[in-house]
Amino acid sequence: MTKIRMNPKVDFYFSNAKKWQSEFEQLRMIVLDCQLIEELKWGCPCYMLGKSNVVLIHGFKEYCALLFFKGALLKDSKGILIQQTKNVQAGRQIRFRTVREIVEMKPILKAYIHEAIEVENSGLKVEIKKNTELIFPEEFQNKFVEVPPLKIAFHALTPGRQRAYNLYFSAPKQSKTRVSRIEKCIPQILKGKGLND
């Protein structure tokens, strides 16, 4: 039997988790038992096969989760994979709220991880659909008319930055919230900066 290898650099994440600490520890043992390499990426425990990311452990306010980087390619025989948002094309999550859920699902989780490893070994890739045309919310289009330099500055941004702003502006259901977000970001766009720069 191969020894489970914990990465001391990742211990910090688990020992400092304010929420989901017990759940994270359970998930860590399950993933490490599948012989993946443990690293810290994007501030989260990431499990790799060679140089390829396979699965990540992360926590949110309402749940913690295992994120499968190529989850869209898994069979999902138990129907437990969740697409985090409609814009996520490759990744899929399995969400948890209790240690008990994780313990009860241990054999299923291992099966999914082993399938993810097989997908990685096979060289399969998720076909990413190019979203060639962005549909801007009306409130943002109105700002283009009100502030002509905004349109020029926005179209000078990289496609990824444009997409990030568009998703951020389009998300709220109420127009006043969309307007508030747009107005808050105008100075940033005029400086040629992205949403998270």
N, C-alpha and C positions, 0 to 999 in steps of 0.2 A: 504494500500500500504506500502510495506517494505521500510524503509529509505535506500538510497544509502550510503554505508560506505566506505569512502576514507581512506587509510592508510597514516598517516602523513610521515612515512618513505619513501613512494613512491613519495610524492610531490616533493622532491628534484630532482628526475629524470625528471619530467615534467617541472619544473621551470628552469632547467639548460640545457634543450635540445637546441642545437645550430641550429638544423634543424628539421623540421617537428613538431614544437611545437603545432600549431593549429590542425594539423591532429591527433597528439597523444591525445590531450584533447578530441577530438570528439570520438576517439576509446575508451578512458577511460570511458566516460559517457555511451557508448553503452554496454560495457562489464559489468560495475558495475550495470547497470540496469537489468542485467541477474542474479543478486544475487550471484555472485562469490566473494570469499575472495581475497583481493588485497595484494600481498607481493612483495618484491624486491628480485629477484633471477637472478644470472648471470649478475647482473648490469642492469636488465630490469624489467619492471612491469610484474608480473606473476599473473595469476588469477586461483584460486584453488577451488576445491570442496572437502572439508575436507582436507586431506593431499595429494590429487592428483592434479597434474598440468593439467589444461585444455587448457588454451590459454595464449599467451605471446604477448606483444606489443614490436616491435623493429624497429629500423631504419637503413637504409643503405644509401649509397651515392645517388643512383638513385630512391629509393622508401622507404616507410615505410610499415610495414606489421603486420598482425595478424597471429601468428603462432599457429596452432592447433596441440597439442602434438600427438594426435591420428588421425590426419587428413586423414590418409590412410583408416580409417574405416568409414569416412563420405560418404554419398551418392553422394555429390557434384552435386545436381540436376541442378545447374546453370553453371557448368563447369568452376568454377572460382578458384579452388584450384591449387596451383603450388607446384611441388616437387622441392625444392631448388637446389639440385644436384642429380645425378643418384644414389649416395650412400646413400641418406637419405631414410630410409625405413618407418618410422612412421609419421613424421611431414609433414604438408602441410601449405602453406602460402596463404593468400589473400593479394595482393599488392595494394598500393595506391600511387598516386602522388599529389592529391589535396584534400582539405577539401570537395569540392563539390562531388567528387566520393564517399566519405564516407557517407555524408548526404543522397545522392540518394540511397545508398545501405543499409541504416540503417535496414529496415525490413528483408532483406536477411541476413545481418550479424547476427542479433538477432536469426533468424531461425537456422543458422549454429551453433551458440554458444549453443542454446538449444539442438540441435542434439548432439553436443559434450558432453554436460552434461548427456544426455540420455545414450550415449556410456559409459561414466565413471560410471554411476549408474548401468549399466548392467554388469559391470565387464569384458567387452570384452578387449582383449589384441591384439596388433599387433604382428603377427608371424614374428619374425626377422629371416631372412635367414642367416645362418652362411656362411661367405665367408671363406671356409676352406683353399683354396690355393691362395696365392698371386702370381700374375704374375709381376715380377720385370722388369722395363725397361732395355733394353740391356746395356745402359750406366752404370747402377748400378751393373749389373752382371759383367761387365768388371772391375769395381773397386774392386769387391771381389777377382779377380785374381791378380790385381795390388797390393792390400793392404790386404794380407791374414788375419791379425788381425781384419779387418773390418767385414768380414763374421762371425767370431766367436762372436764378440761384438754385431752385429746386431741380430743374432739368439738367443742371451742371453736376448734380450729385450722382454717385454711382447707382446702378440699378438696385443693388441691395439696400442702400440707404433710402432710396425712394420707396421701395416696397415696405421697409420697416415703418416709415412715417405713415404711409397709406393705411397699413394695418392698424396702427395706433389711432389714427384719426377716424377710421371707419368703425371701430369696435363699439363705441357707445351707442345706445339706442336713442338717447335724447339729443336733439340738435344742439341745445345750449351746451351740453358737455363736449360735443364735437368741436363747437366754436371755441370753447375755453381751451381745449387741447391745442387746437391750431394756433390760436393767438399766443399761447405760451411758447410754442416752438418756432414762431416766425424769426426771432432774433438768431436762433441757432442755425436755421436754414440759410439765412442771409449771410452768415459767417462761413457757409460751406461745410457745416458739421452735420454728422449723422445724429440720430435720436439718442444714441448711447455714448457719444463722443465727449 
